[in-house]
Amino acid sequence: MLNWDTTTYDKYTVGSCPKFNLSIAYIGDSDFDVSHYVVLWDNSITQDQVD
């Protein structure tokens, strides 16, 4: 079963803790004077590894 989690600093993850296939982090103006998202997809994590 896939779960989702969110932490401070606008980071969102999808997967099953502690391993997540998808992580999206928002990096705002205060960090680099540029707003953007960082997206990480890890296709190597399978359901067998998170059960």
C-alpha positions as protocol buffer text, in pm:
chain_id: "A"
residue {
  index: 1
  type: MET
  ca { x: 0 y: 0 z: 0 }
}
residue {
  index: 2
  type: LEU
  ca { x: 128 y: 345 z: -87 }
}
residue {
  index: 3
  type: ASN
  ca { x: 116 y: 615 z: 173 }
}
residue {
  index: 4
  type: TRP
  ca { x: 192 y: 983 z: 160 }
}
residue {
  index: 5
  type: ASP
  ca { x: 370 y: 1205 z: 406 }
}
residue {
  index: 6
  type: THR
  ca { x: 449 y: 1572 z: 434 }
}
residue {
  index: 7
  type: THR
  ca { x: 712 y: 1743 z: 643 }
}
residue {
  index: 8
  type: THR
  ca { x: 801 y: 2101 z: 713 }
}
residue {
  index: 9
  type: TYR
  ca { x: 952 y: 2312 z: 438 }
}
residue {
  index: 10
  type: ASP
  ca { x: 692 y: 2197 z: 182 }
}
residue {
  index: 11
  type: LYS
  ca { x: 831 y: 1849 z: 119 }
}
residue {
  index: 12
  type: TYR
  ca { x: 587 y: 1582 z: 3 }
}
residue {
  index: 13
  type: THR
  ca { x: 661 y: 1211 z: -34 }
}
residue {
  index: 14
  type: VAL
  ca { x: 472 y: 915 z: -178 }
}
residue {
  index: 15
  type: GLY
  ca { x: 557 y: 557 z: -93 }
}
residue {
  index: 16
  type: SER
  ca { x: 572 y: 345 z: 216 }
}
residue {
  index: 17
  type: CYS
  ca { x: 788 y: 465 z: 503 }
}
residue {
  index: 18
  type: PRO
  ca { x: 1085 y: 458 z: 532 }
}
residue {
  index: 19
  type: LYS
  ca { x: 1136 y: 431 z: 153 }
}
residue {
  index: 20
  type: PHE
  ca { x: 958 y: 657 z: -91 }
}
residue {
  index: 21
  type: ASN
  ca { x: 933 y: 635 z: -468 }
}
residue {
  index: 22
  type: LEU
  ca { x: 840 y: 999 z: -518 }
}
residue {
  index: 23
  type: SER
  ca { x: 959 y: 1306 z: -331 }
}
residue {
  index: 24
  type: ILE
  ca { x: 865 y: 1663 z: -419 }
}
residue {
  index: 25
  type: ALA
  ca { x: 1027 y: 1953 z: -236 }
}
residue {
  index: 26
  type: TYR
  ca { x: 944 y: 2320 z: -279 }
}
residue {
  index: 27
  type: ILE
  ca { x: 1239 y: 2557 z: -259 }
}
residue {
  index: 28
  type: GLY
  ca { x: 1114 y: 2909 z: -213 }
}
residue {
  index: 29
  type: ASP
  ca { x: 1236 y: 3262 z: -263 }
}
residue {
  index: 30
  type: SER
  ca { x: 1405 y: 3280 z: 74 }
}
residue {
  index: 31
  type: ASP
  ca { x: 1651 y: 3007 z: -23 }
}
residue {
  index: 32
  type: PHE
  ca { x: 1793 y: 3115 z: -360 }
}
residue {
  index: 33
  type: ASP
  ca { x: 1581 y: 3413 z: -474 }
}
residue {
  index: 34
  type: VAL
  ca { x: 1417 y: 3170 z: -718 }
}
residue {
  index: 35
  type: SER
  ca { x: 1110 y: 2954 z: -660 }
}
residue {
  index: 36
  type: HIS
  ca { x: 1120 y: 2601 z: -793 }
}
residue {
  index: 37
  type: TYR
  ca { x: 1033 y: 2242 z: -714 }
}
residue {
  index: 38
  type: VAL
  ca { x: 1273 y: 1950 z: -689 }
}
residue {
  index: 39
  type: VAL
  ca { x: 1121 y: 1617 z: -795 }
}
residue {
  index: 40
  type: LEU
  ca { x: 1290 y: 1284 z: -725 }
}
residue {
  index: 41
  type: TRP
  ca { x: 1152 y: 959 z: -863 }
}
residue {
  index: 42
  type: ASP
  ca { x: 1326 y: 639 z: -750 }
}
residue {
  index: 43
  type: ASN
  ca { x: 1206 y: 356 z: -972 }
}
residue {
  index: 44
  type: SER
  ca { x: 1435 y: 104 z: -800 }
}
residue {
  index: 45
  type: ILE
  ca { x: 1214 y: 87 z: -490 }
}
residue {
  index: 46
  type: THR
  ca { x: 964 y: -194 z: -529 }
}
residue {
  index: 47
  type: GLN
  ca { x: 673 y: -303 z: -313 }
}
residue {
  index: 48
  type: ASP
  ca { x: 879 y: -601 z: -190 }
}
residue {
  index: 49
  type: GLN
  ca { x: 1135 y: -364 z: -39 }
}
residue {
  index: 50
  type: VAL
  ca { x: 880 y: -169 z: 164 }
}
residue {
  index: 51
  type: ASP
  ca { x: 666 y: -451 z: 302 }
}
